[in-house]
């Protein structure tokens, strides 16, 4: 028996199905995706993560913070720290 994704989501309290679409031909997304954040950008975006925590968006804060950790690790690797 096959269960659709929507049915599986509906059967699990607290789950939500969100569809996010982007335009792959939109040049706005590519430069941001290719480059890594630099230290001032990381520090500024850390404030966003703190705001997410304050608003009780803990999962979002964790994912957002993890991206900042990855950017920090890239800088560290680049600088051979």
Secondary structure, 3 states (H helix, E strand, C coil): CCCCHHHHHHCCCCCCCCCCCCCCCCHHHHHHHHCCCCHHHHHHHHHHHHHHHHCCCHHHHHHHHHHHHHHHHHHHHHCCC
